[in-house]
Amino acid sequence: MRHKKSGVKLNRTSSHRQAMFRNMVTSLLKHDRIKTTDAKAKELRRWADHIITLAKRGDLHARRQALSIVREKAVVHQIFAEAPERFGDINGGYTRVVKLGCRPGDAAPVSMVELTGEKPEAASR
C-alpha cells in the first residue's frame, strides 16, 4: 500500500528522479519557463513552489535548504533577491502549467511550466 507516499515514480530510480527534478527546477528558475511532459510538469510544481516559499522566507537556513536542492548559487541568489517582491503578496500557486499538445516523436502529452507573477525588472519600467 502507498499510504502517505507522495510524488510520482515516473519509472525511474529515486536517485535518477531526484537528479532530474533538481535539474528541471534549476532550469525553471533560471529561464522562467520550460517545456516538458505533463506528468513531470505536475510533479515539478511541488519542487518549484517549495523553493519559492523558502526564498520568500529569506533567512540563512532557508537559503541553505534551497542550495541543497538547486546546486547553482547564482540561481539561488537570483530567486532569493526577486521572490519577495515578485511573489510576496500571494500564498502558493507560483507556477502555471499550460498544456501544449502532443510531442511528434512519441505522442507524449507536452506542457509548459512557467512562473507566475511579473518580473521585477519589467515592473519597474
Secondary structure, DSSP 4 states (H G I P E B T S, - for coil): --TT--S--TTS-HHHHHHHHHHHHHHHHHHSEEEEEHHHHHHHHHHHHHHHHHHHH-SHHHHHHHHHH---HHHHHHHHHHHHHHHTT--S--EEEEEEEE-TTT--EEEEEEE-S--HHHHH-
